[in-house]
Structures are given as structure tokens and as C-alpha cells.
Amino acid sequence: MSADDRDIARRLLAGTRDASPPGAGIARPQQNLPRPRPPRGPGRQFADHPDVVAALRKQAAIQELVDVTGLPHPLFLSPDGPNGALIRSGGRELVNFSSYNYLELAQHPRVVAAANAAAERYGTSASATRIVTGEIPLYAELEEYLADIYGAGAALVTSSGFLTNAAVIGFLLGEGDVAVCDSLAHASLVAGTQWAGCRRVTFRHNDPAALESLLRSARHRFDRALVIIEGHYSMDGDLGPIAEMAAVARRYDCAVLVDEAHALGVLGPHGLGSREHFDLPGDLVDIWAGSLSKAMGSTGGFIAGDRDLVRAIKYAAPGMALYTAGPSPANVAAVLAGFDVMAREPDRLERLWSNARLFSGALRERGMDLADSQATPIVPVIVPGEVRAGYAATAMLQRGYNAGAILAPVVPAGTERLRFFLTSEHTERQLIDTADNLAEVLGIVAHIPDWSIDSGLPVPPGTPGERR
């Protein structure tokens, strides 16, 4: 441990030794004594909203941690250029592990040129919903390509990956229906079930037996049922057993949706996603949904599935092609060019997976807990406790390595982590140096008592239990 590291640890410990946790001095009204609520006043109607208060408290706690330790603030970094394996931010060069730009297509000259050419021809925006006058020819070209990738009758591209998941579930399910979700399903999928007003139930992550047990006991209570899983999970870096899950779903007359956000451009011999990776028939899955904002180096989302189903969604589903402008011409052209680069430069995908194997192996050799990671380009390192994980991220940032801390409630308390997204352009030296520095930082973290950022109370000891 360097002298600087020891000094930072001492300051952090000094900041958490106070017997009164943050907020302890704030007087709280007795809950059983009603009292009149004073007017909130203009511009203050949401100042006491619980979620607003909680968000501001957490931001203040993170800022306090930064102030106490002198470490750099780990959130909302602003790169001076493309968001790839190396970035410049705040006048420093950082080895970057917080980019979804897996193949670094976002800055590839051919992709950038295609985006520029599309903007020159069609303008910077579709400038209308697709159903009115916003149906530019590039959409059909990309949709045909995506439908072919997933062995589907049709595909539909949209302006947002998050909104795609939420809107398609919100359109297809309703009262009397059920969404049967893997417990690690993305927030966009959960948002869709809330939009739909359907019942949502969860089953143990990646466990076909748990899915079958749930369906056996509850399927008969609902009309339509949609089983929702992912191809490549963004928190633990493991793959979804799609064929096994779909087989269970079919036995109980359920539809299946697979989220391909972190699979397209990453999985499969040619980077064409879960269907290629597992060699699946396209009709095994009712709806393939995904993002164009990750490996494809653009922005937007898509679905692929039965032709009639996709056509109905295109005409009638709010947030897909109805009531929202289509993707920008530049974004769609960038994806088409990205597929061309993937075909012409297969070594990008090879380097990405080589980096994943190298980095996962180096971390495990140094005794780190990678949860259920399967040595994919998403590598979690478990650092239990909000303050510990936050300290680890800021300490790594100070050393020149940017990896985001993922805290509760995004992951269950006790499974907080640093999450590393790898790209094809990380070098072997960068990866080994990162592993060495992280091992030193975690050695410091082990001596830091943890405090919950939300409550200021120490996180209780013990095993974190099953990860969601």
C-alpha cells in the first residue's frame, strides 16, 4: 500500500468512525401524531417526494465520500472524444471499462462516414412519426437484415432500446395477464410490466426448474403469459439458457421474449447474437428485442418476430412507431455500416473474447469474486457494501482506471460490485495492470467498515445470499 493509499484510507475511516451516522441529527416527526402539511409553494411540489429526497441524499453521500478522501468523483465523467478503451477526461487519460462500445464501432471511420452521409441525405432527424411521413428507406433495409439474423418474419427498429422493451410489453399484456420474469431481468422489462398493468412474478435466475415450478402452480390463473429472459445479462455477465427456458414455457402455453441488448454484436461466431451463438430456430422465441446502443455503436432499439405481430405493433403500439419519431437517419445508417465492419473485420470479435478470457483469468488468479460471470466481455467484481464499492471505484479512477460501481438497489445489498465492460481494443498490458491495481485497492477496502449510503447504518455482516 502506498503512502497516498494509506492516507486516503485513514481519512475515509476517520469519516465513518463518528458514532452518529449521516442524518442522525435530523429531527424526525413522530409518525403517530398527525400535523397539518404546510403549502409546498411554487417549484417545491416535489421537494419532499421520497424518491427525490433519497436520490439527493445518495448524491450528497457520494460527494461527502469524495470530499473526505480527496478521490475523484466517479459519476458522469465526460470523455473528450469517443467512449472506447482509452478516454481523456478532465485532462487525464484513463483506461476505460464503462463503455458498451464492445467492438469500438462507434468511432470506426466507415461507420462515422455512413452516419454523416445519411445526415447529409435525409437530415439529422426523421422529423415525424413513421406512420405519418417519417418512414425513411434505411429503416426497411435494417429491419430486413435484423429479421434475417433472428430467423423472424419481420423486424421493427425504434428510437430507444429501453422504450422498446417497455412499450412492447405494455402493448401485448394487460389486466388478467402475467409477465414471468427472470429475477435479473433489466429495468426496462420491469417498466413494461408496470406500463401493462399485468401481474409480474419472478423466478430464480437462469433456473429452468424454478420457472417450471412457478408455471405449474400459477399459469392457470392468467390468460396470456410472457416469459421474459435475456441472452447476455448485464450485471453478472452470464448467458441465458434460452432453449431450456423456451421448452418450459411452451409446455405451459407461454410466449417468450429474449432481450438481446448485450448479445447482438457480442455473442455468436459472427457477433449476430444469441440465436447464432446457441444455433436456435428463430421461432423458438416469440419476440427478440434488443438495443442498437451497445455493440452496434449507435442509438435505438428493435424487435423481431412473427410478421403479423410486428406489423400490428408497428401500427398500434404507443412508443414504438406510433406517437414517437423514428430513429435518426444517421443512427440507422451507422448500424448498417457496423454490420458491414463486423463481416469485414472478424478479428475485432476475436480480440474481444480473447480479452474477456485473459481478464477474467487474471482477476480469478488474484482471488477476486466474479459472481456467476462466464468469462464474457462483462466482468463483475463483487465488493460487498456501498461505501466499499464506491471507494474501490474512486480509488481505481484516481489510479487511471474507470470502472463503475453498481450499488443497491440495482443489485441486492451485499452484492455491490465494480463492473468491467471490455472492448476489442483493450491491450493485454492494460488488462494485467488493471488486475494488479484492483488487487491492491481491494486490499485497502478489506479494512474499511462499510456504511449504507442511504441510511448511514453499518451493513450487517453475513453472506449476501442468493443473487438476483
N, C-alpha and C positions, 0 to 999 in steps of 0.2 A: 504494500500500500504506500503510495507516495505521500509526501508531506501535505500536498494540496488535498488529497483524498481524506487524510486524517482530519484536517481542519474542517472540511465540509461535513464529515460525519459528526464531529464534535458539535458544530453549530446546529445540525439537524437534531441531534439528541438533546441539546440544550433547549431547542424549541418545542420538544414534546415531553419534557420532564415535568412541566407545570401540572400540578395535580388537577387543576380546573381545565377541562377540555374546552376547545373553541366553542363559544356561545354559552358557556356555563353561567356567565354573569348576567345574561339577559333575563329579565323577569318574565315569567310566563303566567298568563292569567289562569286562575283556577277554572278547570273545564266545567264544573258543575254550577257555576254562578253565571247566569246569562247577563249580558250587559248590552246596551244599545250600541249599534255599529255607527260610528261617525261617518259622514259622507266622505267618499274617497276623493272626489274632486276631479276636474278635467285632467286628462292624461295620466291619472293614477288608478284607473279602474282595475288594472291587473297587477298593481304593485304588490298586493298581498296574495296573489294567486299561488297556491302551493308549489306548482312546478316552476314558476318564475323565481320564487324565493329559493327553492332548492338549487336551481341552476346557478343563481348568483352566489349562493353560499359556497358551492363547489368551486366556482371560478375564483372566489376570494381565497379559499383554502389553498388552491394551486398556486396562486400568486404569493401567498404567505410562505409557502414552501420554497418558492424561487427566491424570495427576498431573504429568508433565513439562511439559505445555503449559498447564495450567490451563483447558483446554477442558471443556465439559460432557460427561458420559457419554452416548453416543448410543443406547444399547440399553435396552430395557424401560422406555421412557417411559410414564408413567401419566397419561392425559388426565383432567381433572376433569369432563368432560362427553362428549357424542357425539364420535366419531372422524371428523371431517369436514375440510373445507378449512382451518378455523381451529380450533385447540385451545388449551386452557390446561393447562399442565403445570409443576409446580414454581413456581407463581406468575407464570409468563410466558405471554404469548400468542405462539403460533407459527403460521406459515403451514405447513400440514401436507401432505406429499406421501407419507406412508406409510400410507395408508388405502385399502382396496379398496372403499370406500363410494362408488363412481363416481357414482351419481345421488343420493347422500345420502338414500336411502330409510330408512336405519336410524333416523333421528330424525324422519321425516315424521309429523306428527300423526295422519294416517289409519292409518299402519302401526302406530304405537305403540298407538293405540286398539284396533285389531283384535287385537293381541297381548294386551293387557290383558283384553279381552272373552273371548278364548279361555281364558286362565288362570282367569278367574272361572268359566267354564262347566265346563271339563274338568280344572282343577287345573294345577299347574306342571309335571307330568310325566305321560307316558303310563303310567308305573309298572309296565310289563310289556313283555315281547317282544310283537311284533304277533301272532304265531301263537297266543298264549295269550289274553290279554284286553286287549291294547294297541292294537287296531285302531280308532282314533277316526275319525269320519266325515270330518274335514277331510283326512285322507290321500287318500281316494278323489277328493275334489274337486281337489286339487292335482295328483294323478297323471293325471287325465283332461286337465287343462289342459296339462301338460308333454307328454303323448303327442300331443296335437293340434299343439303347437308343432313337434315334431320329426317329424310325419307317421308316427308309430310306432303299433304295435298296443297297447302298454301302457307304463306307466312305474312306477317304484318310488322313493319318497323314503326317505331314510335319515338317520341321526343325524350323519354325518360325511362330508365330501367326500373327505378323504384315505382313510378306511377304505373308502369306496365303490369307489374305483379299485383299491385293494389287494385287497379281498375279491372283486370280480367277476372279476378276472384269476386270483386264486388258486383260484377255483371252476371256471373254464372251462378252464384249461390245466393240464397235468401233465407228468410224465416222458414224453419222446417227442414233445412239442410244442415250438413255438418262438414267442417274442414278438419281433416285428420292430419295433424302436422308433426313432423319430426321435431323433437324438443329443441333442436338447434336451428330451426327454420329462420330465415332472415326477417328483419323487422318489416320489410316491405310486404312480405307474405302475411304476417300477422296483421298489418294495417288493412290488407284486403279483406280479411275475415271480419274486421270491425266495420268496414265500409258495407260489407254484405249484410250484416245483421244476422248471420248464421251462428250456429254453435261452433265453438272451436275446442278441440281436445288434442292433447299431445301424447306421444308415445316415446319410449326411451330411444335415445339417439342411435340410429343405424341398426336397430334391432327388429328384424322381421317377426320374430316370435312375439315381441311386445305389441307390434302392430296387429298381429293376428288375434291376440288375446283381447285387445281393445275392440276390434271389429266384431269378434264373436259375441261380446257382451252388449255392444251398443249399436251396431249397424241397423238393426231392425227399428230403431226409434226414429229414424230420419228418412226423408225422401231421397234426395241426391247426396252423395258423399264424394268428397275430393281428397285424395291422399296427396300430401304436399311434401316433397323432399328436394334435396339439392344434389347436383353432380359433384361439386367440389366445395366443401364447407370452408367458409372464410375465417372462422375463429380457430379451429383445430387443424385445418389443413388435411383432413381425411376425405375419402371419396365415399359417395353414397352407393350402396349395393342396389342399384336400380332394378335389375332383373328380379332379384328376390323380393323386393318391396312390391313391384308391379304384380308379381304372381300372387302374392297375398291379396292385394287389392282386387284383382279380378275374381278371386274366389268369393268375394263378398259384394260384387257388383258395384265397385267403386271406380271412379275416374282417377287418373294420375297426372299430376303436374310436377315437372322437374325444372328447377331453377338452374340455369347454365351460366350464371353471371361470371363465375371464376373458372369455368370449364372451357368455354369457347376460346380458342387461341392458346390453350394450355394442355388439355388432355387429347389423347389420340396421336397416332403416328404422324399425322399431318396437322395437328392442332385444331381439329374440327369438332372437338367436344366429346361429351360422354358417350353419345351413340357410337362414334368411331372408336373410342377407347375400349368400350366393352363389346363392340360388334353387335349392337342391338338392332332388332327390327324397328323401324320408325313408328309403327302403330302400337308398339308396346306401351307407349306413353301417349296420353290424350293431348297434352299441352306441353310443348317445350317452350320455356320462357327464358329470357336472358338479357344481358346488358351488352351494349356496344361501347361502354365507357371504361372497360378494363383492358384486356389484352388487345382489343381491336383498335385502341388508340383514338377513340372518338367519343361521342356522347349519344345516348339514346338507349332504346330497348327494342325487344322483338318478341313475338310469339310465333310458333309454327305448330300446325296440327291439321285436322280434318278441313277440307276445302270449304264446306258449307259452314262449319263452325267459325272459321276465321272470317269468312265473308260476313256473317251475322255480327261478329264483334266489330268489324271494320265499320259497318253501317250504323250500329246501335249502341255500342258500349261507350259511355262517357269517359273521357280521358285517354282513349286510345287514338281514334281518328276523328272522333266527334267532340266538339267543344274545345278542342285544343289544336294549335298549329302543328303542322307536320315538322319532322326533323329538318334542320337546316341543310341546304344542298351540299355545303362543304362537309358536314358531318357524314352524310351518306356516301359521298364520293371518297372520303378518307377510308371508310370501312372496305369499300370495293378495292381500293388500292392496297389496303392492308392484306386482304386475302391473296392478292397477286404477289406481294412481297413474301408472304409465308410460303407460297408454292415455289418461288424462285430462290429463296434463301432458307432451305430447311435446316441449315446449321444453327439458326437462331433458336429453334425449338430444342435442338440437341444440346446447345450450350446451357439453356435454361434448366433442363433436367439434370445435366451434369453438375451445375452449381447447387441444385437442390440436394443431391446426394452428398456432395462434398460438405456443404454447410451443416446439414443435419448430422452427419457423422462426426464432424468436428465438435459440435455442441454436446453430443452424447458422450464423446470421449472425455469431455471436461465435466461430466456428471450432471448435466442440466436436464430438467424435466420438460420434455416436449409434448406432453399430454398424449393425444391419440394421433399425432402427426404421422403421415405415411411417407415422409421424405419427399413431399411435393414442394412446389415453389412457395407455399405458405407455411411458415415455420413459427409456431408459438413457443415461447419460453415462459413457463409458469413461474411467477413471482408473487406468492400469496400476500395480499394486503395492499390496500390502495396507496398508502404512503410509500411502502417499499417499492411497488411497481413504478409509481411516479418518480421516486428518487432514481431508480435504475435508468429510466428513460432520460431524465435530465442529465444524469452523470455521463451516460453514453453520448448524449448530444454535446456536452462540454468537451468530450474527447474526439468529437468529429464524426459521430455515427448517429444517424437519425432513424429511430425505430419507435413506433408509437406504443404507449401504454394503454392497454384495454382494461377498463375498470368496471366494477359492479355499478349498475345492474346489467350492463351489456353482457357480461359473463357473470356466473354465480359468485357471490362473495367467497373468497378463499381460493379462487382460480384466476385471479388477476394475472396479467401476462404482458410481456413485450411481444409484439407480433412483427415478424420479418417477412416482407414481400421481396422475393428475389427477381432479378431480371437476367436476361441473356447476356447482359454486358457487365455484370459484376465480375471482377477478376479473382483468381484464386488467392492472391495476396490480400485483397480486401476482405475476403470471407474469413481467412485464417486470422487476420489481425482483429477482425470484429469478434470472433470467438474468444481470442485471448483477452481482449479488453473487457468483454462481458463477464468472463470468469472472474476477473479482478473486481469488477463492480459488484457482482453478486456476493463476493466475499465480504465486502463492506456492508451490503444490505442485510446479510445474516445477523449482524449485530445491532440492527435498528429495530426498536419496538414499534409496532405498527399502530396507527390510529385511523379510524374510519374518517374519510374526508367529510362525509355527510353529517355524522353525529358527533365526531370528535372523541368517540369512545374506543378503547382498545378492541381490536378484532379478537374474539376468543380463540384460544388455541384449539388444535384438533385437526383431524383430516377434513378436507373440504367436502368430502362425499362425492356422489356421482356428478359428473359434469353434464350440464345440459347440452 
